Amino acid sequence: MGLSAVTVLGVDRPGVIAAVTGSLADCGVNIQDSTMTLLGGHVAMMLLVSGDLDPAELTKRVGAPDLVVTASAIAARRHFCGGFGGGLGYVLTVHGPDRPGIVSAVSAVLAEDGGNITGMSTRLTGRLYVLIADVELPKDVDVAALMRRLAAVGASLDSDITFRPVEPDLL
């Protein structure tokens, strides 16, 4: 059984997720991991699927006239809980005026310390930009110093940044 990454983008409408996932099931393909969201009135799906179809056949079977579908074969990777073998989990939020470079500036600060963004969502409501990210840090990171650098970036963006540990009891 091969592993494929499938992306789907189309105008949001009732039943689009049911149609895509139904096509996958009809092909005998199993969804192993997925994320689905709305982006500006469009449904966006990313799925890791396993099955006997090659990516070209998968694209043809899942496709519809109103959807952009891509599929690519990928190598299986073992998922380690915690990413860094027991790294530290944090939630980062940014609230402020919209402007280019917010994601770039914040992600660069995290990357300097080996931080890995494992999930992120952004929304623009009027002029207010909101970013929420799940972040994993290596165990040896100086979190206080990282928080000071994030605060400086927030100030330069005229935005409020919060960075707090994940509360395992809520998971």
ABEGO torsion letter per residue (X at the ends): XBBBBBBBBBBBBBGAAAAAAAAAAAAGBBBABBBBBBBGGBBBBBBBBBEABBAAAAAAAABBAABBBBBBBBBBBBBBBGGAGGBBBBBBBBBEBBBBGAAAAAAAAAAAAGBBBABBBBBBBEABBBBBBBBBBBAABBAAAAAAAAAAAAAAAGBBBBBBBBBAAAX
